[in-house]
């Protein structure tokens, strides 16, 4: 789940930066009058929203793995809404960021659990964890540390 969210964010962030090269607009507080800027932000391209990409990519993946936890979607939507309210993004910036992130979240949700490379890695980590657990439970690790011999058993 965490790997899928991480991969989704990285791919969505790269795609968002590429999309931002083709469409450029400054933040609402810079372009429009009567916009109350609630937070300090550098003036740069606001399209698409990086915060929205981050939260939607991770939160949608987490929700896809457990659809009963709808709170993840609420958190992502609130972050997108907050970016508009504080005056640093237009609604289209947030919408495009959410669409890019959701697309990669769905792709990673479908790909990561079926990836042969990641399945092999997870099996290896599981064997390592079992080996470490058995070593701790039989107290071999502590006996080695406390013995005068430097050799492992």
C-alpha positions, -999 to +999 in steps of 0.1 A: +000+000+000+028+024+009+048+014-021+019+020-044+012+054-029+049+064-032+051+052-068+018+070-076+031+102-061+064+101-079+048+094-113+020+119-108+045+146-097+067+141-128+036+142-150+023+173-133+056+191-139+055+181-176+019+193-179+030+225-162+054+232-190+025+234-215+002+255-195+014+284-173-005+307-150+004+326-119-014+322-086-048+340-081-033+363-055-009+377-081-033+379-111-066+389-096-076+419-075-094+414-042-079+380-035-070+376+002-037+357+003-038+338+036-003+322+033+030+333+020+038+317-013+064+324-040+050+336-073+054+308-099+034+285-120+004+273-100-007+246-126-012+219-115-013+219-077+016+199-062-001+196-028-032+182-045-011+157-065+006+146-033-025+141-012-047+126-039-020+101-051-014+088-016-050+091-002-066+075-032-042+045-031-049+041+006-086+043+000-085+017-029-068-008-006-095-003+020-127+012+006-144+014+040-119+042+051-135+071+031-117+095+053-087+094+030-108+108+002-122+135+025-087+145+035-075+148-001-106+168-011-101+192+019-065+198+009-076+207-026-103+229-014-079+246+011-055+254-017-083+273-035-095+291-003-061+304+007-057+320-027-028+300-041-046+279-068-074+282-092-101+254-092-087+241-125-052+237-109-067+215-082-089+196-105-061+187-130-038+178-101-065+155-086-071+139-120-034+132-127-029+118-091-060+097-092-050+082-126-016+071-113-031+060-080-054+036-098-026+024-121-003+017-091-031+000-072-035-024-101+002-028-108+021-030-075+004-061-060+009-080-093+045-069-100+068-099-101+098-078-089+079-064-059+064-098-051+099-113-049+111-084-028+082-088-004+088-126-001+124-120+006+116-094+033+091-117+049+117-145+051+142-120+066+116-109+092+109-145+101+146-152+104+151-122+126+121-130+147+133-166+153+167-153+162+153-129+188+128-155+201+155-181+207+177-154+222+206-163+198+213-126+191+215-117+228+238-146+236+261-137+208+263-101+220+270-111+256+295-139+248+332-134+249+336-150+215+333-128+184+321-156+162+284-160+153+266-192+161 
